[in-house]
Amino acid sequence: MKNINKTDMKKYIRIAVLVLIALIFVGTFVFLYRKSQPKEKVYHIETSTVTDLKQSTVATGKIEPRDEIQIKPQISGIISEVYKEAGQHVRKGEIIAKVKVIPELGQLNSAESRVRLAEINGKQCETDLARMEQLHGSRLVSDEEYEKSLLTARQAREELQAAKDNLEIIKEGITKSSASFSSTLIRSTIDGLILDVPVKVGNSVIMSNTFNDGTTIATVADMGDLIFRGNVDETEVGRIHEGVPVTITLGALQNMSFDATLEYISPKSTENNGANQFEIKAAIQVPDSVTIRSGYSANAEIVLQEAKGAVAVPESTVEFSNDSAFVYVMTDSIPMQKFDRRTVTTGISNGLLIEIKQGLKAGERVRGLQTEE
């Protein structure tokens, strides 16, 4: 009996092992079969809408006044007084600083010598004129000779005065008779705001000449007339023109934008980091309540193309092949998504949405990106 039980037990174990192997085999076969079957693809569905589209480019640059004037001295010398500082408003003709003249030794000696000679000559002419007046009064000389002596004396007086004025100019940079036109007083040439006064009392300054630009006493600008100055790439410069509207945004003034008008495009490019770029300028309209400082970094958005009331879909839903464009329009969603491939004509794109000129109506549903499992 025991032998029979052992035999049956071994038999049952073999059967169980065979059944287990069969189950594993069948399960593996079913798994691999299901794995090999194509899965149903599910896509996001996008709906075409009617919207306004615009294609634009952004130029980087900065804000600066249209008229920024550098005030330079008309004589060389040393700054003796500074009456204004950066941030103050000045009127045209208002004094900003004063220059004390330091005469050049050779010129000073020459001017002093000229005065001495003029004094000597003047004394002699006055003596001759006094003698001639006595002779003329006694009718011993003619009127013509007397008038010549009088003219010579007058010329000597003028020469003496000119020599003294020249000496005074060399020593002081001004004469008493022309104090209101003094070149030692540095005046603003325009109405505006002083942006910078780079000199201090005691600084040496030189006048502008052929070989030197001269020392800048102050920089004055009309901050009521500001422009944006920036650059656009050569690939886009052909699509813009003077007079188009521009939107200016400033890094220093968040959540604010300003209207501007493009008024200048450079006819010549400049190379910047290996790319050819063209300088542009745009006149900015700034409200009186807003203060903009010279040198603010700014971005200028320039509209290249615009479409009002356009039928648009996400650009990712459009398939481009050769010179054609296609979208997949949903025809059914139950029991599975079905699409019809349709040729369309595209227009402008803003980077997210693209205009569909022909081939699609507003409200139609198109295939988007495949959903993740």
C-alpha positions in Angstrom: 0.0 0.0 0.0 2.8 2.3 0.9 4.5 1.6 -2.5 1.3 2.4 -4.4 1.0 5.7 -2.5 4.5 6.7 -3.3 4.0 5.9 -7.0 0.8 7.8 -7.2 2.5 10.7 -5.4 5.3 10.9 -7.9 2.8 10.7 -10.7 0.8 13.6 -9.3 3.9 15.7 -8.9 4.9 15.1 -12.6 1.4 16.0 -13.7 1.5 19.2 -11.6 4.9 20.2 -13.0 3.8 19.6 -16.6 0.6 21.6 -16.0 2.7 24.5 -14.5 5.1 24.4 -17.4 2.2 24.5 -19.8 0.6 27.4 -18.0 3.9 29.3 -18.1 4.3 28.6 -21.8 0.7 29.6 -22.6 1.1 32.8 -20.5 4.3 33.7 -22.2 2.8 33.1 -25.6 -0.3 35.3 -24.8 2.0 38.1 -23.4 4.2 38.1 -26.4 1.2 38.0 -28.7 -0.4 41.0 -27.0 2.9 42.8 -27.0 3.3 42.3 -30.7 -0.1 43.7 -31.5 -0.1 47.4 -32.7 -1.4 49.8 -30.0 -4.1 52.4 -30.7 -2.6 55.8 -30.8 -4.4 58.6 -29.0 -3.8 62.2 -29.9 -4.5 65.6 -28.3 -7.2 67.4 -30.2 -6.9 71.1 -31.1 -9.7 73.3 -32.4 -9.1 76.0 -35.0 -9.9 79.5 -33.8 -10.3 83.0 -35.2 -7.8 85.4 -33.8 -5.4 88.3 -34.7 -1.9 87.3 -35.6 1.2 89.3 -35.9 4.8 88.3 -36.7 7.4 90.5 -35.2 11.1 90.9 -34.5 12.8 92.3 -31.4 15.7 94.6 -31.6 17.9 95.2 -28.6 19.4 98.6 -27.8 19.2 101.6 -25.4 17.4 104.8 -24.8 19.2 108.1 -25.4 18.3 111.7 -26.1 18.2 112.8 -29.7 20.3 115.9 -29.0 23.2 115.3 -26.6 25.6 118.2 -26.6 29.2 118.2 -25.3 30.1 121.7 -23.9 33.7 122.5 -24.6 35.8 125.6 -23.6 36.9 128.2 -26.2 40.2 128.7 -24.3 42.7 126.6 -22.4 43.2 127.0 -18.7 42.2 125.7 -15.3 38.7 125.3 -13.9 38.3 128.0 -11.2 34.5 127.6 -10.6 31.8 124.9 -11.3 28.3 126.3 -10.9 26.2 123.3 -12.0 26.1 119.6 -11.4 24.6 116.5 -13.1 20.8 116.3 -12.8 20.2 120.0 -12.9 18.3 121.8 -15.7 20.0 124.7 -17.6 18.8 127.3 -20.0 20.6 128.2 -23.2 23.4 130.7 -22.3 23.4 129.8 -18.6 26.9 129.6 -17.0 28.1 126.1 -16.1 31.7 126.7 -15.2 34.5 129.3 -15.3 38.0 128.9 -16.7 41.0 130.7 -15.4 43.6 131.4 -18.1 47.2 130.3 -17.6 49.1 132.4 -20.0 51.9 130.9 -22.1 55.2 132.6 -21.2 56.2 133.4 -24.8 52.8 135.0 -25.7 52.8 137.0 -22.4 56.3 138.4 -23.1 55.3 139.3 -26.7 52.1 141.0 -25.6 53.9 143.0 -22.9 56.6 144.1 -25.5 53.8 145.2 -27.8 52.3 147.4 -25.1 55.6 149.0 -24.4 56.3 149.7 -28.0 52.8 151.1 -28.5 53.2 153.4 -25.5 56.5 154.7 -26.8 55.1 155.3 -30.3 52.0 156.9 -28.8 53.9 159.3 -26.7 55.9 160.4 -29.8 52.8 160.8 -31.9 51.1 162.9 -29.2 54.2 165.1 -29.0 54.3 165.5 -32.8 50.5 166.3 -32.7 51.0 169.0 -30.0 53.8 170.6 -32.0 51.7 170.4 -35.2 48.7 172.1 -33.5 50.9 175.1 -32.5 52.3 175.4 -36.0 48.8 175.0 -37.5 47.4 177.6 -35.2 50.2 180.0 -36.4 49.3 179.2 -40.0 52.8 177.8 -40.5 51.7 174.4 -41.8 48.9 173.4 -44.1 45.6 171.8 -43.1 46.6 168.6 -44.9 49.8 168.2 -42.8 47.9 168.8 -39.6 45.2 166.2 -40.5 47.9 163.6 -41.2 49.5 164.2 -37.8 46.0 164.0 -36.2 45.4 160.7 -38.0 48.7 159.2 -37.0 48.0 160.1 -33.3 44.6 158.4 -33.4 46.1 155.3 -35.0 48.7 155.2 -32.2 46.0 155.5 -29.6 44.1 152.6 -31.2 47.2 150.5 -31.4 48.0 151.1 -27.7 44.4 150.1 -26.7 44.6 147.0 -28.9 47.9 146.0 -27.3 46.5 146.5 -23.8 43.4 144.4 -24.7 45.6 141.7 -26.2 47.7 141.6 -23.0 44.5 141.4 -20.9 43.1 138.6 -22.9 46.3 136.6 -22.6 46.5 137.1 -18.9 42.8 136.9 -18.0 41.0 135.6 -21.1 38.8 138.6 -21.1 38.8 142.4 -21.5 36.8 144.8 -19.5 35.0 146.0 -22.6 33.8 142.5 -23.6 33.0 141.0 -20.2 29.6 139.9 -21.3 31.2 137.8 -24.1 33.8 136.3 -22.0 35.2 133.0 -23.3 36.3 132.1 -19.7 32.6 131.6 -18.8 31.5 128.2 -20.1 27.8 128.5 -21.1 25.2 125.9 -22.1 24.4 126.1 -25.8 20.9 124.5 -25.5 18.0 124.2 -23.0 18.2 120.8 -21.3 19.3 118.5 -18.5 22.9 118.2 -17.5 23.8 114.5 -17.8 27.4 114.8 -16.7 30.0 117.3 -15.4 33.3 115.4 -15.7 35.5 118.3 -14.5 36.3 119.6 -11.0 37.8 122.8 -9.8 41.5 122.7 -10.5 41.3 120.5 -13.5 43.2 121.6 -16.6 41.2 122.0 -19.7 42.2 122.6 -23.4 40.2 124.2 -26.2 39.2 122.2 -29.3 41.6 122.5 -32.2 42.7 120.6 -35.3 44.8 118.1 -33.3 42.6 117.7 -30.2 38.8 117.4 -29.5 39.1 119.5 -26.4 38.0 118.9 -22.8 34.4 118.3 -22.2 33.1 120.6 -19.5 29.6 119.2 -19.4 27.1 117.0 -21.4 23.7 118.6 -21.8 20.7 116.9 -23.5 17.0 117.6 -24.2 15.3 114.7 -22.3 12.0 115.6 -23.7 13.0 114.2 -27.1 14.2 110.6 -26.7 14.9 107.9 -29.2 15.6 104.2 -29.2 18.9 103.2 -30.9 19.4 99.5 -31.6 20.2 96.9 -34.3 18.3 94.4 -36.4 19.6 91.4 -38.3 20.2 91.5 -42.0 17.6 88.7 -42.5 14.9 91.0 -41.2 15.9 94.5 -42.2 14.4 94.1 -45.7 10.9 93.5 -44.1 10.8 96.8 -42.2 10.6 100.4 -43.3 10.5 103.9 -41.8 7.2 104.9 -40.3 6.1 101.5 -38.9 4.9 101.4 -35.3 7.3 100.1 -32.6 6.6 99.0 -29.1 9.4 99.8 -26.6 9.9 97.9 -23.3 12.5 98.9 -20.7 14.3 96.5 -18.3 14.3 99.3 -15.6 10.5 99.9 -15.8 8.7 96.6 -15.5 5.1 96.1 -16.9 5.4 99.3 -18.9 5.6 99.7 -22.7 5.9 102.8 -24.9 4.7 103.6 -28.4 7.4 104.6 -30.9 7.8 105.2 -34.6 10.7 103.9 -36.7 12.3 106.8 -38.3 15.8 105.6 -39.4 17.4 102.5 -40.9 21.1 102.6 -41.6 22.1 102.1 -45.2 25.2 100.3 -44.1 25.6 97.2 -41.9 28.0 96.7 -39.1 29.4 93.3 -38.0 28.5 92.2 -34.5 29.7 88.8 -33.3 30.0 87.6 -36.9 26.5 88.7 -37.9 25.7 91.7 -40.1 23.3 94.1 -38.4 21.8 97.4 -39.3 21.3 100.3 -36.9 17.8 101.6 -36.4 16.3 104.6 -34.6 12.8 105.1 -33.3 11.2 108.2 -31.8 9.6 107.4 -28.4 6.4 108.9 -27.0 6.9 109.2 -23.2 4.1 110.5 -20.9 5.0 113.5 -18.7 4.4 111.4 -15.6 7.2 108.9 -16.5 10.9 109.6 -16.0 13.3 107.8 -18.3 17.0 108.1 -17.9 19.6 108.2 -20.6 21.2 104.8 -21.3 18.3 102.6 -20.2 18.6 99.2 -21.9 15.5 98.5 -24.0 13.8 96.1 -26.5 11.9 97.3 -29.5 9.2 95.0 -31.0 8.7 95.7 -34.7 5.7 94.1 -36.4 6.8 92.5 -39.7 3.4 91.0 -40.8 -0.1 91.1 -39.3 -3.4 89.3 -40.0 -6.7 90.3 -38.5 -9.4 87.8 -37.9 -7.3 84.8 -39.2 -8.2 81.1 -38.8 -5.4 79.7 -36.8 -4.2 76.4 -35.3 -1.1 75.5 -33.2 1.9 75.3 -35.5 2.6 71.8 -34.1 -0.5 70.5 -35.8 0.7 71.3 -39.3 2.7 68.8 -41.2 5.1 70.3 -43.9 6.2 68.2 -46.8 8.2 69.7 -49.6 6.3 72.8 -50.6 2.9 71.6 -49.2 1.3 71.8 -45.7 -1.2 69.4 -44.3 -3.4 69.0 -41.2 -5.3 65.9 -39.9 -9.0 66.8 -39.4 -10.9 64.6 -37.0 -13.8 62.7 -38.6 -14.7 60.3 -35.8 -13.7 59.7 -32.1 -15.8 56.6 -31.3 -14.7 53.8 -30.9 -11.4 55.2 -31.9 -10.0 58.5 -33.3 -10.1 58.8 -37.1 -8.5 61.6 -39.1 -8.7 62.9 -42.7 -5.4 64.3 -44.1 -6.2 67.7 -45.7 -4.0 70.1 -47.7 -4.0 73.6 -46.4 -2.5 77.0 -47.3 -0.6 78.6 -44.4 0.1 82.3 -43.7 2.0 84.1 -41.0 3.1 82.5 -37.7 3.8 84.1 -34.3 5.8 81.0 -33.2 2.8 79.4 -31.5 -0.1 79.8 -33.8 -0.1 79.7 -37.6 -2.6 81.2 -40.0 -4.6 78.9 -42.2 -5.7 80.8 -45.3 -7.4 77.9 -47.1 -8.4 74.4 -46.4 -9.8 74.7 -42.8 -12.7 76.4 -41.2 -13.0 77.9 -37.7 -14.1 75.3 -35.1 -12.8 72.2 -36.9 -10.9 69.8 -34.8 -7.4 68.8 -35.9 -4.9 66.2 -34.6 -2.2 67.4 -32.2 0.6 65.7 -30.5 0.3 62.1 -29.4 -0.7 61.6 -25.8 1.7 59.9 -23.4 0.7 56.6 -22.0 
